[in-house]
Amino acid sequence: MALLAGINPGFILIALGLIACFVPVQRVRNILTVGAPIAGLSVLMLAERGLPLASASVLNADLILYYVDSLNFIFGLGFLLLAFLYGIYALHRDDRLHEGIATIFAGSAVAAVFSGDWLSLFIFWEIGTISAAFLIFRSGTKAAYQAGMRFLGFHILSGVLFLDGLIYIYKKSGSFSFAEVDLISSFEHPAAKYLLAALAIKAAFPLVHTWLKDVAPKTTVLGGVLLPLFTTIVAVYALARLFPGFDILVWIGAVMAVYAVVFAAIVDDARRVLAYGQNALTGLMVCAVGIGTPLALNAAAAMAFMSLLGIGLLSMGAGALLYSAGTARLSALGGLWRTVPLTAL
């Protein structure tokens, strides 16, 4: 039990997802992809909170590979529950690379939020970027290829900015520990600017949000459930760690929520509607992080949890419509409940 309690649940998903990429038998892959989040949830329940549970030393840098507290527990629990629902939702697809990479993508998000230092979080952040791009390219269309390249452009830039910020932090403190970072009181420090810019892209702040509405309707039917949610909510978690109580986030989040709701009301593609809906909910979470009180941070975590399950299930519904009707355009789907009553339910 003590050994299991020291394993980051995200590692389990990444390892089993990697194995699934090479397993030719669909039923065995289904067991792996559905069982991975169940195993991750079981391990999470054994974790002791507030202590480093797994660590490593790489190039004189001390990494905390597994750390659980009251904040990341809620984020990680939401990720694992959605990964489990997704595993059931994807049982019909016989594509070993897609199934394996999707599980790796989910595992990267889980591993990132349960990392206990910024360098570990960054490493899993980049694993998530690469695996997310694969889910876009797997659609196999020219539009998906172009959207995937634009996605990579945005997120490679985000990763470079985040790494620049970490280098400044390490030069100043000699550590990547969460405890060494106080960016709000010294926002003039370059690290704060680099890190906020990186997270702005990842969370789809106004003016750098276009990747979200671009990739949502072009990724695979199954990948569209995970990609927008996991990418933006990992960024919300990082904002809650780095910038709680940073006043400007209140206004940025408010703008996000308002403009996203407006666009969600006028677009016709169901998956793009949900992307804007997720953007609006992310704005509310960013507002809560900007307020920064313990109650507000708890609210941000609760909204993230509900967004993962609520928007996740709605995305599954939109994907089912696309799968059964061949389109996700709302104007073309009137009365569809007569022919696909279970999907409607």
ChimeraX attribute file (.defattr): number of C-alpha atoms within 10 A of each C-alpha:
attribute: neighborCount
match mode: 1-to-1
recipient: residues
	/A:1	8
	/A:2	9
	/A:3	9
	/A:4	14
	/A:5	18
	/A:6	20
	/A:7	21
	/A:8	26
	/A:9	28
	/A:10	31
	/A:11	19
	/A:12	23
	/A:13	33
	/A:14	25
	/A:15	16
	/A:16	21
	/A:17	27
	/A:18	20
	/A:19	17
	/A:20	27
	/A:21	19
	/A:22	12
	/A:23	15
	/A:24	13
	/A:25	11
	/A:26	17
	/A:27	12
	/A:28	11
	/A:29	24
	/A:30	22
	/A:31	15
	/A:32	25
	/A:33	28
	/A:34	21
	/A:35	19
	/A:36	27
	/A:37	30
	/A:38	19
	/A:39	15
	/A:40	25
	/A:41	19
	/A:42	14
	/A:43	19
	/A:44	23
	/A:45	11
	/A:46	14
	/A:47	23
	/A:48	14
	/A:49	12
	/A:50	11
	/A:51	13
	/A:52	16
	/A:53	21
	/A:54	17
	/A:55	15
	/A:56	11
	/A:57	9
	/A:58	7
	/A:59	5
	/A:60	9
	/A:61	14
	/A:62	17
	/A:63	22
	/A:64	23
	/A:65	23
	/A:66	26
	/A:67	25
	/A:68	22
	/A:69	14
	/A:70	11
	/A:71	19
	/A:72	22
	/A:73	20
	/A:74	19
	/A:75	27
	/A:76	28
	/A:77	19
	/A:78	22
	/A:79	28
	/A:80	26
	/A:81	18
	/A:82	24
	/A:83	30
	/A:84	21
	/A:85	16
	/A:86	24
	/A:87	23
	/A:88	15
	/A:89	17
	/A:90	20
	/A:91	16
	/A:92	10
	/A:93	12
	/A:94	15
	/A:95	14
	/A:96	21
	/A:97	19
	/A:98	23
	/A:99	26
	/A:100	26
	/A:101	24
	/A:102	31
	/A:103	32
	/A:104	29
	/A:105	32
	/A:106	28
	/A:107	31
	/A:108	28
	/A:109	29
	/A:110	33
	/A:111	29
	/A:112	30
	/A:113	30
	/A:114	26
	/A:115	28
	/A:116	28
	/A:117	23
	/A:118	23
	/A:119	25
	/A:120	22
	/A:121	23
	/A:122	17
	/A:123	16
	/A:124	20
	/A:125	23
	/A:126	18
	/A:127	17
	/A:128	25
	/A:129	21
	/A:130	15
	/A:131	21
	/A:132	28
	/A:133	24
	/A:134	21
	/A:135	28
	/A:136	28
	/A:137	21
	/A:138	18
	/A:139	19
	/A:140	13
	/A:141	13
	/A:142	11
	/A:143	17
	/A:144	23
	/A:145	20
	/A:146	16
	/A:147	24
	/A:148	25
	/A:149	15
	/A:150	17
	/A:151	21
	/A:152	17
	/A:153	12
	/A:154	18
	/A:155	23
	/A:156	16
	/A:157	16
	/A:158	22
	/A:159	21
	/A:160	14
	/A:161	21
	/A:162	23
	/A:163	20
	/A:164	17
	/A:165	21
	/A:166	22
	/A:167	17
	/A:168	16
	/A:169	23
	/A:170	17
	/A:171	10
	/A:172	12
	/A:173	12
	/A:174	14
	/A:175	21
	/A:176	22
	/A:177	19
	/A:178	14
	/A:179	10
	/A:180	14
	/A:181	21
	/A:182	14
	/A:183	20
	/A:184	15
	/A:185	10
	/A:186	11
	/A:187	14
	/A:188	10
	/A:189	14
	/A:190	14
	/A:191	24
	/A:192	24
	/A:193	16
	/A:194	20
	/A:195	24
	/A:196	21
	/A:197	19
	/A:198	24
	/A:199	24
	/A:200	21
	/A:201	24
	/A:202	27
	/A:203	27
	/A:204	23
	/A:205	22
	/A:206	18
	/A:207	9
	/A:208	14
	/A:209	19
	/A:210	15
	/A:211	20
	/A:212	25
	/A:213	19
	/A:214	19
	/A:215	27
	/A:216	28
	/A:217	23
	/A:218	26
	/A:219	28
	/A:220	21
	/A:221	22
	/A:222	23
	/A:223	28
	/A:224	26
	/A:225	28
	/A:226	25
	/A:227	25
	/A:228	28
	/A:229	25
	/A:230	25
	/A:231	22
	/A:232	22
	/A:233	27
	/A:234	25
	/A:235	23
	/A:236	25
	/A:237	25
	/A:238	20
	/A:239	22
	/A:240	24
	/A:241	18
	/A:242	21
	/A:243	25
	/A:244	23
	/A:245	20
	/A:246	20
	/A:247	15
	/A:248	13
	/A:249	24
	/A:250	20
	/A:251	14
	/A:252	18
	/A:253	24
	/A:254	18
	/A:255	17
	/A:256	24
	/A:257	24
	/A:258	15
	/A:259	15
	/A:260	23
	/A:261	17
	/A:262	13
	/A:263	15
	/A:264	20
	/A:265	11
	/A:266	9
	/A:267	14
	/A:268	15
	/A:269	19
	/A:270	24
	/A:271	29
	/A:272	25
	/A:273	25
	/A:274	24
	/A:275	25
	/A:276	27
	/A:277	21
	/A:278	28
	/A:279	30
	/A:280	24
	/A:281	25
	/A:282	29
	/A:283	29
	/A:284	25
	/A:285	32
	/A:286	33
	/A:287	28
	/A:288	27
	/A:289	31
	/A:290	25
	/A:291	20
	/A:292	21
	/A:293	13
	/A:294	14
	/A:295	11
	/A:296	18
	/A:297	24
	/A:298	19
	/A:299	16
	/A:300	28
	/A:301	27
	/A:302	17
	/A:303	21
	/A:304	28
	/A:305	20
	/A:306	15
	/A:307	20
	/A:308	27
	/A:309	19
	/A:310	14
	/A:311	20
	/A:312	24
	/A:313	17
	/A:314	16
	/A:315	27
	/A:316	23
	/A:317	18
	/A:318	26
	/A:319	26
	/A:320	20
	/A:321	22
	/A:322	17
	/A:323	13
	/A:324	14
	/A:325	15
	/A:326	10
	/A:327	17
	/A:328	21
	/A:329	19
	/A:330	15
	/A:331	10
	/A:332	12
	/A:333	13
	/A:334	9
	/A:335	9
	/A:336	14
	/A:337	12
	/A:338	9
	/A:339	11
	/A:340	14
	/A:341	9
	/A:342	8
	/A:343	15
	/A:344	13
	/A:345	7
